Amino acid sequence: MSEETEALAQLATAAIGAGGGQSSGPSVKVRNKLQNMTGAEKSAIILMALGENMAPVWERLGEDEIREVSHAMSGLGVVESELVEALISEFVGKMTSQGMIMGTYEQTHKLLLNFLPPEKVESLMEEIRGPAGRTMWDKLGNVNEVVLANYLKNEYPQTVAVVLSKIKADHAARVLAALPEEFAIECVQRMLRMEPVQRDILDKIELTLRSEFMSNLARTSKRDSHELMAEIFNSFDRQTEGRFLSSLEERNREASDKIRALMFVFEDLAKLDPGGIQTLLRSVEKDKLALALKGASDDLRDLFLSNMSERAAKLLKDDMQALGPVRLKDVDQAQTEMVFTAKDLAGRGEIMLSEGGGDDELIY
């Protein structure tokens, strides 16, 4: 390895742990940016500026350093030339004439392919797309407990015990609760008897989680375009929603039907069980509830009133009558807020919602 390459590698390695600090010469704006940058961000800019032919520099970095820099690199966006020059002023003469660099997911992927095996690059990039976190255990802490439990229930209880001992206690508790009861108890017993885990065993578990679980999770977590559009359409007022769906139906009936099936609308609140309705009633402001129900169908209004005490139902009826004529726009907004509140409650597991397109499918 040449002295220049050795120096560059040392510079990149040092930058990863540097963070903060100031530089003399650049503008105040750039100095402030430098002060707030992490070491990984600095290193990412340096290595992006060095270009695709600097494989020896990357080869000098450890796996954790490559992973940390790659995460930072994929989110850089546009980096102005003055900032680049401030970071690697001694190598400005070797920079390309473009004056600034663009750090994106695609650019990071292309660059890593120049010096790492394709399977390693794919694993690394899948991890970047996966849940955030510096270590594997941090990442698991950001994975939904039901998703994690569905994976772990097929593992050996001893392996599950190790995993649960490495993540935060509150998250481990939720995962245990989502596991089959007998299996969960077996895992608890293993955790009680567990001795310090050898490093090589821990490394194998981390490798398996990274290659099998996190990679698959990243691939399957990409949102379906119809789901995204259903969420957007749910945010429209009723007239706009109807207009868009009608226009789309004329051009693409299949897409329109899929979006309709995925949408959860105010009328779908009729599918809540009594406990869910009562929980929702406690979570909605009384004035919003009166406005939303004033524009509801008779059946839906009666359903909500029947789940209230006689006195509360009478007060709500009085409130609706006192509103007088109301604008459709205001009713739509109140009903939309109730739907959002219901979705939030469902996301926390406090109620269960039946999807707009299927009576038997539940969201937890």
ZADRENSE-931206 format. One line per field, with one value per residue (C-alpha): x, y, z; residue number from 1. Coordinates in nm, 3 decimals, always signed. Layout:
REM ZADRENSE-931206
u <- c(X_...)
v <- c(Y_...)
w <- c(Z_...)
n <- c(NUM_...)
REM end
This chain:
REM ZADRENSE-931206
u <- c(+0.000_+0.140_+0.211_-0.062_-0.321_-0.209_-0.253_-0.599_-0.704_-0.584_-0.769_-1.096_-1.060_-0.985_-1.278_-1.524_-1.452_-1.387_-1.721_-1.761_-1.465_-1.404_-1.195_-1.014_-1.059_-1.411_-1.712_-1.904_-2.188_-1.956_-1.778_-2.114_-2.198_-1.861_-1.918_-2.252_-2.140_-2.078_-1.753_-1.933_-2.075_-1.731_-1.580_-1.863_-1.800_-1.427_-1.469_-1.733_-1.494_-1.212_-1.419_-1.463_-1.094_-1.010_-1.080_-0.758_-0.895_-1.219_-1.026_-0.847_-1.174_-1.335_-1.678_-1.848_-1.676_-1.791_-2.144_-2.149_-2.004_-2.241_-2.542_-2.419_-2.327_-2.668_-2.834_-2.590_-2.784_-2.609_-2.283_-2.153_-1.798_-1.685_-1.775_-1.593_-1.285_-1.291_-1.291_-1.014_-0.836_-0.500_-0.655_-0.857_-0.633_-0.739_-1.113_-1.323_-1.427_-1.788_-1.715_-1.980_-2.086_-2.418_-2.457_-2.759_-2.861_-2.797_-2.457_-2.351_-2.459_-2.265_-1.952_-1.946_-1.974_-1.629_-1.449_-1.689_-1.850_-2.204_-2.365_-2.196_-2.305_-2.664_-2.665_-2.526_-2.768_-3.066_-2.958_-2.943_-3.302_-3.404_-3.492_-3.255_-2.996_-2.620_-2.593_-2.800_-2.962_-3.052_-3.216_-3.416_-3.545_-3.707_-3.877_-4.245_-4.278_-4.528_-4.299_-4.000_-4.200_-4.319_-3.956_-3.827_-4.099_-3.927_-3.587_-3.445_-3.557_-3.192_-3.134_-3.448_-3.330_-3.003_-3.182_-3.428_-3.145_-2.972_-3.265_-3.432_-3.647_-3.972_-3.936_-3.843_-4.159_-4.377_-4.205_-4.255_-4.623_-4.656_-4.493_-4.695_-4.734_-4.560_-4.271_-4.243_-4.226_-3.950_-3.757_-3.801_-3.663_-3.362_-3.303_-3.310_-3.048_-2.841_-2.471_-2.249_-2.265_-1.937_-1.839_-1.828_-2.181_-2.307_-2.138_-2.310_-2.649_-2.590_-2.481_-2.792_-3.020_-2.854_-2.851_-3.186_-3.414_-3.311_-3.250_-3.591_-3.754_-3.604_-3.721_-4.077_-4.118_-4.138_-4.482_-4.723_-4.814_-5.186_-5.151_-4.977_-5.250_-5.523_-5.365_-5.348_-5.709_-5.814_-5.683_-5.900_-6.229_-6.526_-6.584_-6.217_-6.196_-6.502_-6.375_-6.034_-6.175_-6.429_-6.162_-5.926_-6.203_-6.255_-5.885_-5.787_-6.075_-5.846_-5.632_-5.942_-6.091_-5.765_-5.746_-6.112_-6.048_-5.751_-5.913_-6.054_-6.331_-6.562_-6.842_-6.606_-6.624_-6.954_-6.745_-6.594_-6.697_-6.867_-6.541_-6.371_-6.650_-6.636_-6.256_-6.289_-6.560_-6.327_-6.053_-6.249_-6.324_-6.695_-6.734_-6.562_-6.780_-7.101_-6.991_-6.883_-7.200_-7.424_-7.320_-7.323_-7.585_-7.871_-7.742_-7.389_-7.516_-7.747_-7.460_-7.244_-7.533_-7.626_-7.275_-7.311_-7.496_-7.847_-7.739_-7.431_-7.636_-7.894_-7.621_-7.464_-7.799_-7.849_-7.501_-7.574_-7.904_-7.741_-7.490_-7.759_-7.663_-7.296_-7.067_-6.997_-6.626_-6.631_-6.815_-6.566_-6.276_-6.426_-6.496_-6.141_-6.000_-6.209_-6.070_-5.713_-5.779_-5.916_-5.605_-5.378_-5.566_-5.540_-5.168_-5.128_-5.334_-5.619_-5.885_-5.914_-6.017_-6.162_-6.011_-6.234_-6.193_-6.235_-6.468_-6.241_-5.899_-5.787_-5.523_-5.346)
v <- c(+0.000_+0.343_+0.606_+0.826_+0.549_+0.462_+0.826_+0.840_+0.523_+0.664_+0.987_+0.804_+0.579_+0.875_+1.071_+0.801_+0.858_+1.230_+1.414_+1.779_+2.013_+2.324_+2.409_+2.733_+2.900_+2.813_+3.039_+3.058_+2.859_+2.576_+2.582_+2.544_+2.247_+2.090_+2.133_+1.952_+1.667_+1.318_+1.138_+0.893_+1.179_+1.336_+1.006_+0.943_+1.277_+1.212_+0.868_+0.988_+1.261_+1.010_+0.828_+0.472_+0.386_+0.404_+0.040_+0.016_+0.281_+0.091_-0.233_-0.074_-0.010_-0.264_-0.411_-0.195_+0.114_+0.028_-0.023_+0.305_+0.507_+0.346_+0.444_+0.802_+0.807_+0.691_+0.989_+1.266_+1.427_+1.727_+1.834_+2.174_+2.200_+2.437_+2.178_+1.906_+2.125_+2.207_+1.838_+1.727_+2.048_+1.872_+1.659_+1.927_+1.897_+1.535_+1.607_+1.591_+1.910_+1.877_+2.066_+1.889_+1.529_+1.355_+1.082_+0.862_+0.504_+0.416_+0.588_+0.411_+0.076_+0.138_+0.247_-0.051_-0.295_-0.183_-0.349_-0.576_-0.906_-0.854_-1.069_-0.862_-0.537_-0.659_-0.762_-0.424_-0.223_-0.429_-0.349_+0.021_-0.002_-0.187_-0.046_+0.219_+0.145_+0.128_-0.231_-0.539_-0.519_-0.152_-0.251_-0.530_-0.274_-0.091_-0.401_-0.451_-0.704_-0.920_-0.937_-1.026_-1.284_-1.452_-1.500_-1.607_-1.866_-2.089_-2.065_-2.268_-2.139_-2.088_-1.866_-1.666_-1.630_-1.478_-1.236_-1.124_-1.071_-0.834_-0.603_-0.350_-0.495_-0.325_-0.448_-0.799_-0.800_-0.719_-0.987_-1.248_-1.157_-1.211_-1.557_-1.878_-1.910_-2.244_-2.143_-1.808_-1.978_-2.208_-1.902_-1.737_-2.047_-2.047_-1.680_-1.752_-2.025_-1.848_-1.793_-1.539_-1.608_-1.669_-1.410_-1.653_-1.777_-1.420_-1.338_-1.635_-1.526_-1.169_-1.299_-1.516_-1.230_-1.000_-1.242_-1.414_-1.183_-0.821_-0.873_-1.037_-0.769_-0.493_-0.663_-0.719_-0.380_-0.188_-0.030_-0.137_+0.159_+0.087_+0.100_+0.436_+0.575_+0.440_+0.631_+0.947_+0.907_+0.861_+1.212_+1.371_+1.533_+1.334_+1.530_+1.520_+1.151_+1.072_+1.281_+1.112_+0.761_+0.818_+0.952_+0.669_+0.415_+0.537_+0.490_+0.193_+0.001_-0.260_+0.001_+0.186_-0.132_-0.215_+0.131_+0.118_-0.220_-0.087_+0.235_+0.264_+0.522_+0.668_+0.423_+0.134_+0.241_+0.052_-0.268_-0.187_-0.408_-0.241_-0.221_-0.055_+0.201_+0.290_+0.328_+0.554_+0.761_+0.828_+0.941_+1.188_+1.545_+1.596_+1.882_+1.679_+1.378_+1.583_+1.731_+1.393_+1.211_+1.492_+1.392_+1.017_+0.770_+0.695_+0.342_+0.455_+0.738_+0.500_+0.253_+0.512_+0.645_+0.292_+0.250_+0.557_+0.605_+0.741_+1.078_+1.105_+1.009_+1.279_+1.542_+1.444_+1.467_+1.814_+1.916_+1.797_+1.983_+2.298_+2.297_+2.389_+2.377_+2.278_+2.279_+1.946_+2.036_+2.064_+1.734_+1.560_+1.697_+1.582_+1.235_+1.213_+1.303_+1.025_+0.777_+0.888_+0.853_+0.501_+0.408_+0.541_+0.335_+0.029_+0.088_+0.080_-0.239_-0.074_-0.151_-0.374_-0.238_-0.439_-0.335_-0.162_-0.446_-0.750_-0.823_-1.085_-0.914_-0.728_-0.462_-0.488)
w <- c(+0.000_-0.093_+0.170_+0.023_+0.042_+0.395_+0.494_+0.338_+0.517_+0.849_+0.776_+0.705_+1.011_+1.234_+1.093_+1.196_+1.561_+1.538_+1.531_+1.632_+1.617_+1.417_+1.115_+1.042_+0.705_+0.590_+0.638_+0.964_+0.807_+0.708_+1.045_+1.220_+0.997_+1.071_+1.444_+1.428_+1.201_+1.334_+1.266_+1.037_+0.828_+0.792_+0.688_+0.440_+0.266_+0.252_+0.098_-0.148_-0.259_-0.304_-0.566_-0.682_-0.718_-0.348_-0.262_-0.053_+0.181_+0.236_+0.283_+0.575_+0.756_+0.987_+0.915_+1.178_+1.037_+0.683_+0.809_+1.003_+0.715_+0.464_+0.676_+0.688_+0.318_+0.199_+0.367_+0.279_-0.003_-0.161_+0.002_-0.108_-0.230_+0.048_+0.309_+0.115_+0.084_+0.454_+0.541_+0.305_+0.217_+0.173_-0.105_-0.287_-0.593_-0.636_-0.634_-0.948_-1.123_-1.016_-0.695_-0.495_-0.439_-0.401_-0.141_-0.207_-0.147_-0.512_-0.521_-0.202_-0.347_-0.670_-0.484_-0.246_-0.538_-0.653_-0.363_-0.171_-0.278_-0.419_-0.147_+0.125_-0.040_-0.069_+0.297_+0.401_+0.187_+0.307_+0.661_+0.575_+0.450_+0.766_+1.109_+1.242_+1.506_+1.544_+1.666_+1.584_+1.928_+1.872_+1.544_+1.705_+1.954_+1.661_+1.520_+1.600_+1.883_+1.691_+1.387_+1.604_+1.801_+1.479_+1.380_+1.721_+1.784_+1.526_+1.699_+1.988_+2.331_+2.429_+2.125_+2.204_+2.565_+2.444_+2.210_+2.478_+2.726_+2.482_+2.400_+2.629_+2.906_+2.800_+2.443_+2.563_+2.773_+2.471_+2.263_+2.537_+2.557_+2.180_+2.189_+2.245_+2.623_+2.676_+2.451_+2.631_+2.971_+2.842_+2.724_+3.064_+3.236_+3.002_+3.079_+3.453_+3.415_+3.152_+3.210_+3.029_+2.655_+2.476_+2.218_+1.927_+2.001_+2.024_+1.694_+1.527_+1.657_+1.533_+1.192_+1.163_+1.264_+1.013_+0.720_+0.774_+0.969_+0.907_+0.534_+0.486_+0.700_+0.485_+0.166_+0.291_+0.458_+0.131_+0.118_-0.151_-0.371_-0.331_+0.048_+0.021_-0.205_+0.024_+0.313_+0.101_-0.014_+0.349_+0.416_+0.145_+0.228_+0.108_-0.214_-0.320_-0.237_-0.446_-0.737_-0.744_-0.704_-0.983_-1.218_-1.135_-1.182_-1.540_-1.619_-1.404_-1.247_-1.090_-0.910_-0.794_-0.646_-0.465_-0.311_-0.203_-0.039_+0.156_+0.271_+0.621_+0.626_+0.887_+0.808_+0.892_+1.258_+1.260_+1.262_+1.603_+1.892_+2.193_+2.386_+2.090_+2.051_+2.420_+2.407_+2.103_+2.271_+2.565_+2.326_+2.110_+2.213_+2.276_+2.027_+1.753_+1.834_+1.805_+1.474_+1.329_+1.433_+1.309_+0.958_+1.022_+0.905_+1.145_+1.206_+1.291_+1.512_+1.699_+1.743_+1.919_+2.128_+2.240_+2.384_+2.604_+2.929_+2.897_+3.039_+2.814_+2.507_+2.587_+2.630_+2.298_+2.120_+2.270_+2.154_+1.798_+1.791_+1.926_+1.641_+1.391_+1.022_+0.974_+0.673_+0.508_+0.512_+0.893_+0.931_+0.702_+0.904_+1.234_+1.093_+0.954_+1.296_+1.452_+1.197_+1.272_+1.646_+1.589_+1.387_+1.663_+1.922_+1.698_+1.655_+2.034_+2.055_+2.248_+1.988_+1.679_+1.342_+1.059_+0.726_+0.473_+0.227_+0.447_+0.736_+0.889_+0.861_+1.171_+1.235_+1.570)
n <- c(1_2_3_4_5_6_7_8_9_10_11_12_13_14_15_16_17_18_19_20_21_22_23_24_25_26_27_28_29_30_31_32_33_34_35_36_37_38_39_40_41_42_43_44_45_46_47_48_49_50_51_52_53_54_55_56_57_58_59_60_61_62_63_64_65_66_67_68_69_70_71_72_73_74_75_76_77_78_79_80_81_82_83_84_85_86_87_88_89_90_91_92_93_94_95_96_97_98_99_100_101_102_103_104_105_106_107_108_109_110_111_112_113_114_115_116_117_118_119_120_121_122_123_124_125_126_127_128_129_130_131_132_133_134_135_136_137_138_139_140_141_142_143_144_145_146_147_148_149_150_151_152_153_154_155_156_157_158_159_160_161_162_163_164_165_166_167_168_169_170_171_172_173_174_175_176_177_178_179_180_181_182_183_184_185_186_187_188_189_190_191_192_193_194_195_196_197_198_199_200_201_202_203_204_205_206_207_208_209_210_211_212_213_214_215_216_217_218_219_220_221_222_223_224_225_226_227_228_229_230_231_232_233_234_235_236_237_238_239_240_241_242_243_244_245_246_247_248_249_250_251_252_253_254_255_256_257_258_259_260_261_262_263_264_265_266_267_268_269_270_271_272_273_274_275_276_277_278_279_280_281_282_283_284_285_286_287_288_289_290_291_292_293_294_295_296_297_298_299_300_301_302_303_304_305_306_307_308_309_310_311_312_313_314_315_316_317_318_319_320_321_322_323_324_325_326_327_328_329_330_331_332_333_334_335_336_337_338_339_340_341_342_343_344_345_346_347_348_349_350_351_352_353_354_355_356_357_358_359_360_361_362_363_364)
REM end
